[in-house]
Structures are given as structure tokens and as C-alpha cells.
Amino acid sequence: MTQDLAQFAAERGIKYFMISYTDLFGAQRAKLVPAEAIADMQKDGAGFAGFATWLDLTPAHPDLFAVPDASSVIQLPWKKDVAWVAADCVMDDKPVEQAPRVVLKKLVEEAASMGLRVKTGVEPEFFLISADGSKISDEFDTADKPCYDQQALMRRYDVIAEICDYMLELGWKPYQNDHEDANGQFEMNWEYDDALKTADKHSFFKFMVKSVAEKHGLRATFMPKPFKGLTGNGCHAHISVWDLDGKTNAFADKAMPFGLSAKGKTFLGGIMKHASALAAVTNPTVNSYKRINAPRTVSGATWAPNTVTWTGNNRTHMVRVPGPGRFELRLPDGAVNPYLLQAIIIATGLSGMKSNADPGPHHDIDMYTQGHLVKDAPKLPLNLLDALRAYEADGELQAALGTEFSAAYLKLKHGEWSTFCSQFTAWEHQTTLDI
């Protein structure tokens, strides 16, 4: 039964709702709606000019309506009179096919039609930096190997604990928080869930982290590679696939290598098969490729893949299989769109199942020191343009995600690349001024 948002407001003292949708570039767009008007908004949606956001629309298009999905509603723990609710984009009474949440919901339905329920967890990494964005916020966080640094973690206790307290309050079941491998970098983990719920939580998490950081006079960034020489922000995704009851892992088979069933291996095969094109979505910015093709960092490792390989419990590969019936995709970064991340995982996995895809041989080596020994695995794209070209060449993946979405995404991302190429950089002056 659909939850009545007006009743939700009355019971909890909500004065305003943020009706929010995420555009193709991962930007969150919202209207602030008084609780007195939410009943009509729940029925008809809040109106937006779609062209004003990163969607492939023109000023001539009719209104885009963001229809709130009441099942996603969250009362802001730090501002109790406001609630956030994820919305689906509608135009002319039809779903906007290029809208990321719409894309994900269609793929969740497709998986369900095959008797499968995809559950995922994400590990979003972020830096706490100065308000102007120029440096990490903790001047004493200078260790060469800062990962799990106890003192640095506790110096940011007020920020991290406040965010974790809110996740506990929301029932997300957070279970650990740590200082990550770069100076000034942190990661927070909560329990995995159905793919759409994870996407909604991931979207809200980014909003919450930024809001709490600002409250403390800091800035939080999920930028893939904000500082040269430091480990970048990844967003590793943990994937498991279940029967529709959500109680039986459909891919777990302890009798098979890595505890992965034959069917599960084809799902993995789909991820491997489409990896180069997948990067256009999991690593969606120019800056993303400074992370996955980075030289050694101060700590000695980038913790990011650069080759299409898979393994058991080994963090130097693109995909690891750490336990029966589950995968960790280590390719995505902090800029990934929360909804498109889940969508492309399902799209590539189902593609693999349909084509009985073989993931190829696994590798047990340390890819950071012995990767040159692997001769039969493709390298991941060197830059955003290479990734977009790989996506353009992958008709099967474009169809799986939707032709309207794919056309819009490619058009806008090619525009982003062209804008980047028109910039003049300090490096150009340094290296060519005197030629």
C-alpha cells in the first residue's frame, strides 16, 4: 500500500518535503514543497523545466514532473521538519526514459521477470577538505600510510559520528567507519539492500555527508581524484543475486570454485564482457581516469584497477569474488551516478546470463606489481573519450540500458569532453611555452 505523505507529515511534524530527482550527471535536483501541498504533489508531481538540468531536453519540451516515490521518504535527522523523497521523472504522462531512476526501475523489473532479485551494497569514499576546496581539512593528517589511522579518525569524530548516528536512526544498520588510504579520506559502510533501495540511500548519503560537513565548516568531496599523489575516491559495489523471496542466494554454490554457481559465473561474465563500455557509466568524468590509470600513490597503491581481470579475494583486480555467491566490482568511483551504477550492474549481468558469457580465466597475481604478465586481458579506457567510444560500440549494452537513455547520455558526455578539450591548462604553458 502506498504511504500517504500528508499523513507522514502530520505524524512527524514535517513542514517541507524535498522532492528530489537525479539527472544524467548525478546532480540532485529538488523542489521544496510545503506539507500542505504534498497531497497534490504525490498525485501529479512537482514541475521542473528539464532543460535546466543535465537531461537531453530543450526549452521547448513540456514540463517535467517529478513524482515522489513515497516508499523512499526520509525525515532529515539533522533538520526534523524537512523530509527528502526520491522521485521518478514523468513527461506527458509517460516515464522519462533517460531519467536514471526510471532506467534502474526497468532493469529491476527485468531481473524480477527472470526470477532474480539483485541486492547490493556500496562503499562510497570521500575527502573532508577545507571550505574553499584547496586542501584536506586536517593539517596533522600527514602519514605516508594513513589508512585506519586512529588519531586522524578521532580528530574528525564529530563529523563521522554525527553521520553514523543519523544512519543508525534511519535504520540503515551501519557497521563500520574508517579513515581510508589517502590523507583526509574516509569511508562509511551500511548494510546491503535491494538495488533500488541502495541507490536511494546512496543518493541521500551523499547529500547527508555534504550537509553535515558544511555544518562543521568543512566540505566533503566524492571527486574521483581530487589530489595528485593521493589515493582517489572509489565507490566499490558488492553484488549478490537472490531468488524473488530474497532469502536464497541464487548464485551461491559451495561445491564450485569461489563458491560461485555456473549461472553466477555467466553474470560475472557479462560484467567482464562489457567492462570497457561499463566504465563510461561507472567512471563518468574526465577526472575519473586520473584514478584508474594513476601512478603509485604516497601509500604505495592506488587500490583502483586498470585492467579487465577478476580474482578471488584479491583487491588488485577489477572484480574480486570474496565469498560464495557475491562479487565486488572495484571499478566505480565517487562521481558515479547512484542509480546508473545499479542499473549498469544489472544490465551487464543479465546480458551475461542471456548470452552464457564466460568471464575468462581468473588471476591470483598482484596486478600492481605483476600485471604486465597478463597478456590476454584488455586495459580499461585511458580517458573518458575512450570509454564513451567503447559504449558507442556496444550496441547490446546500449539496448539493455535503453536507446533513449544511451543517446542522451552519449550526447551530453561528448559535450562534456569537448568542453574539457577547449580548456587551456597550466601544464600546456609549462611544457610548450618555450618550444
Backbone hydrogen bonds, N-H to C=O, Kabsch-Sander energy under -0.5 kcal/mol:
donor,donor_aa,acceptor,acceptor_aa,energy
5,L,3,Q,-0.7
8,F,4,D,-2.2
9,A,5,L,-2.3
10,A,6,A,-2.1
11,E,7,Q,-2.5
12,R,8,F,-1.5
13,G,9,A,-1.3
14,I,9,A,-1.9
15,K,81,D,-2.8
16,Y,81,D,-2.1
17,F,33,V,-3.0
18,M,83,A,-3.6
19,I,17,F,-0.8
19,I,31,K,-2.5
20,S,18,M,-0.8
20,S,85,V,-2.5
21,Y,29,R,-2.5
23,D,27,A,-2.5
24,L,54,W,-2.1
26,G,23,D,-1.8
29,R,21,Y,-3.3
31,K,19,I,-1.5
33,V,17,F,-3.3
33,V,31,K,-0.7
35,A,15,K,-2.9
37,A,34,P,-2.2
38,I,35,A,-1.2
41,M,37,A,-1.7
42,Q,38,I,-2.9
43,K,39,A,-1.2
44,D,40,D,-3.1
45,G,41,M,-2.0
46,A,66,A,-2.2
48,F,64,L,-2.9
50,G,48,F,-0.9
52,A,49,A,-1.8
53,T,50,G,-1.8
55,L,53,T,-2.3
57,L,55,L,-2.1
61,H,58,T,-1.6
64,L,48,F,-2.7
65,F,63,D,-0.5
65,F,90,V,-3.3
66,A,46,A,-2.9
66,A,64,L,-0.5
67,V,65,F,-0.8
67,V,88,D,-2.9
69,D,86,A,-3.3
70,A,68,P,-0.9
72,S,69,D,-2.5
73,V,70,A,-1.4
74,I,84,W,-2.9
76,L,82,V,-2.5
79,K,76,L,-1.0
82,V,79,K,-2.1
83,A,16,Y,-2.2
84,W,74,I,-3.3
85,V,18,M,-2.5
87,A,20,S,-2.2
88,D,67,V,-2.5
90,V,65,F,-2.6
91,M,94,K,-3.0
94,K,91,M,-1.5
96,V,89,C,-2.5
97,E,95,P,-0.9
99,A,96,V,-1.9
102,V,99,A,-0.6
103,V,99,A,-2.2
104,L,100,P,-2.3
105,K,101,R,-2.3
106,K,102,V,-1.9
107,L,103,V,-1.5
108,V,104,L,-2.4
109,E,105,K,-2.1
110,E,106,K,-1.8
111,A,107,L,-2.5
112,A,108,V,-2.1
113,S,109,E,-1.9
114,M,110,E,-0.8
114,M,111,A,-1.0
115,G,112,A,-1.9
116,L,111,A,-2.5
117,R,242,W,-2.5
119,K,240,S,-3.0
120,T,193,D,-2.9
121,G,238,H,-2.0
123,E,236,H,-1.8
125,E,234,G,-2.0
126,F,186,F,-2.3
127,F,221,T,-2.4
128,L,184,G,-2.3
129,I,127,F,-0.7
129,I,219,R,-3.4
130,S,135,K,-2.8
133,G,130,S,-2.1
137,S,128,L,-2.2
139,E,137,S,-0.8
141,D,138,D,-1.6
142,T,140,F,-1.7
148,Y,179,H,-3.0
149,D,146,P,-2.3
153,L,149,D,-2.0
154,M,150,Q,-2.1
155,R,151,Q,-1.7
156,R,152,A,-0.7
156,R,153,L,-1.0
157,Y,154,M,-1.4
160,I,156,R,-2.4
161,A,157,Y,-3.1
162,E,158,D,-1.1
163,I,159,V,-2.0
164,C,160,I,-2.5
165,D,161,A,-3.0
166,Y,162,E,-1.8
167,M,163,I,-2.0
168,L,164,C,-2.5
169,E,165,D,-2.3
170,L,166,Y,-2.1
171,G,167,M,-0.5
171,G,168,L,-1.1
172,W,167,M,-2.4
175,Y,189,N,-1.9
176,Q,189,N,-1.0
178,D,187,E,-2.6
180,E,185,Q,-2.7
185,Q,182,A,-1.9
186,F,126,F,-3.1
187,E,178,D,-2.3
188,M,124,P,-0.8
189,N,176,Q,-2.5
191,E,172,W,-1.3
191,E,173,K,-0.7
193,D,120,T,-2.4
195,A,118,V,-2.1
198,T,194,D,-2.7
199,A,195,A,-2.2
200,D,196,L,-2.3
201,K,197,K,-2.5
202,H,198,T,-2.9
203,S,199,A,-2.5
204,F,200,D,-2.4
205,F,201,K,-3.1
206,K,202,H,-1.9
207,F,203,S,-1.5
208,M,204,F,-2.9
209,V,205,F,-3.1
210,K,206,K,-2.0
211,S,207,F,-2.1
212,V,208,M,-2.7
213,A,209,V,-2.4
214,E,210,K,-2.2
215,K,211,S,-1.9
216,H,212,V,-1.3
216,H,213,A,-0.6
217,G,214,E,-1.9
218,L,213,A,-2.9
219,R,129,I,-2.1
221,T,127,F,-2.1
230,L,227,F,-1.5
233,N,223,M,-0.6
233,N,224,P,-2.2
234,G,232,G,-0.8
235,C,332,P,-2.3
236,H,123,E,-0.8
237,A,329,L,-2.3
238,H,121,G,-3.0
239,I,327,F,-2.6
240,S,119,K,-2.6
241,V,325,G,-0.5
242,W,117,R,-2.7
243,D,248,T,-2.4
246,G,243,D,-2.3
249,N,247,K,-0.5
250,A,241,V,-1.8
250,A,248,T,-0.6
251,F,241,V,-0.9
252,A,249,N,-0.8
253,D,259,G,-2.0
256,M,253,D,-2.1
259,G,256,M,-2.4
260,L,257,P,-1.6
261,S,251,F,-3.1
261,S,259,G,-0.5
265,K,261,S,-2.1
266,T,262,A,-1.2
267,F,263,K,-1.5
268,L,264,G,-2.2
269,G,265,K,-2.1
270,G,266,T,-1.8
271,I,267,F,-1.5
272,M,268,L,-2.3
273,K,269,G,-2.7
274,H,270,G,-1.9
275,A,272,M,-1.1
278,L,274,H,-3.0
279,A,275,A,-1.7
280,A,277,A,-1.4
281,V,278,L,-1.8
282,T,278,L,-2.4
283,N,279,A,-2.2
288,S,285,T,-0.6
289,Y,285,T,-0.5
289,Y,286,V,-1.0
290,K,287,N,-2.0
291,R,288,S,-1.3
292,I,288,S,-1.5
293,N,289,Y,-0.6
294,A,291,R,-1.1
298,V,229,G,-2.8
300,G,297,T,-1.2
308,V,378,P,-2.8
309,T,307,T,-1.6
311,T,319,V,-1.6
314,N,312,G,-1.5
317,H,314,N,-0.9
318,M,309,T,-0.8
319,V,309,T,-1.6
320,R,328,E,-2.1
321,V,311,T,-1.3
321,V,312,G,-0.9
323,G,326,R,-0.6
325,G,259,G,-0.8
326,R,323,G,-1.5
327,F,239,I,-2.3
328,E,320,R,-2.5
329,L,237,A,-3.1
330,R,318,M,-3.0
330,R,328,E,-0.7
333,D,282,T,-1.9
334,G,233,N,-2.3
336,V,333,D,-1.9
337,N,281,V,-0.5
341,L,337,N,-2.6
342,Q,338,P,-1.1
343,A,339,Y,-2.2
344,I,340,L,-2.7
345,I,341,L,-1.6
346,I,342,Q,-2.1
347,A,343,A,-2.8
348,T,344,I,-2.4
349,G,345,I,-2.1
350,L,346,I,-2.8
351,S,347,A,-1.9
352,G,348,T,-2.1
353,M,349,G,-1.9
354,K,350,L,-2.5
355,S,351,S,-1.9
356,N,352,G,-0.6
356,N,353,M,-0.6
357,A,352,G,-2.6
363,H,310,W,-2.3
367,M,365,I,-0.9
369,T,366,D,-0.9
370,Q,366,D,-3.1
371,G,367,M,-0.9
373,L,370,Q,-2.3
374,V,371,G,-1.6
375,K,373,L,-0.8
380,L,306,N,-2.7
387,A,383,N,-1.8
388,L,384,L,-2.7
389,R,385,L,-2.4
390,A,386,D,-1.9
391,Y,387,A,-2.2
392,E,388,L,-2.5
393,A,389,R,-1.6
394,D,390,A,-0.5
394,D,391,Y,-1.0
395,G,393,A,-1.0
398,Q,394,D,-2.2
399,A,395,G,-2.3
400,A,396,E,-1.9
401,L,397,L,-2.1
402,G,398,Q,-1.3
406,S,402,G,-2.8
407,A,403,T,-2.4
408,A,404,E,-2.1
409,Y,405,F,-3.1
410,L,406,S,-2.6
411,K,407,A,-2.1
412,L,408,A,-2.4
413,K,409,Y,-2.6
414,H,410,L,-2.4
415,G,411,K,-1.6
416,E,412,L,-1.8
417,W,413,K,-2.3
418,S,414,H,-2.3
419,T,415,G,-2.1
420,F,416,E,-2.3
421,C,417,W,-2.5
422,S,418,S,-1.0
422,S,419,T,-0.5
423,Q,420,F,-1.7
425,T,423,Q,-0.5
429,H,425,T,-1.4
430,Q,426,A,-2.5
431,T,427,W,-2.2
432,T,428,E,-2.0
433,L,429,H,-1.5
435,I,432,T,-1.3
